[in-house]
């Protein structure tokens, strides 16, 4: 639970919100499990520690009526406040997307307050994505927490959060320093190489998301799944799809076509009508499968056509 704050912020702002807005579900994908030491959140309040081009900082974003109050601490505080509209997705306009599909139209109404924001922190998004390659999410989150405990540092300000290790720290570690954390040499070496190229990675924020994703996939060890995870978080790309995910093709193919098992190829075929917004469609489907009984794939069952959730 967020802690009471008594230390005045180094920078702050109040940002007006137009239309429906869901703070928790907009920023929720930034957290890597409930024990993420860099983040603390509630439905209407979000606290985060991060590294900015101006230095480390921590911030709190809280709903206050029809606006979001932003407060930040540390050398990067002013940078965070200036870039808060992008993080919050205030320039994203989901209401302009008309899927033209009965099920998706209903999900659009249900989840219309969810925006695609961008952290503009590429290495910060890459580290947990690399950790999640080829292992379970629970195990990856355990390794991520251990990495931050061992090689991160306390964030500035009163929020009592931890910063993820700096690029310089990651690049300087020998590969065997990652072994006690549960990370094998291949991914340890990849993290070290990425950290050594941090400046070039952060420059990808100057490109459009599609071009940035292509540049990421040109890096050995970064495939479409990792690029999709980074594109969604760092670049706020509503078209980013994590191709190669273990569960996602089954989910999408079942809900949209009643087909099982699913495949990446078939998933992309089904999503093609919404190119440019495919990541948004996937996000709605993921949430709908959790929130609405009967929408996600059952363990056994007959094939079904696309369905309406009006009566669910």
Order of alpha helices (4+ residues) and beta strands (2+ residues): beta-alpha-beta-beta-beta-beta-alpha-alpha-alpha-alpha-beta-beta-alpha-alpha-alpha-alpha-alpha-alpha-alpha-alpha
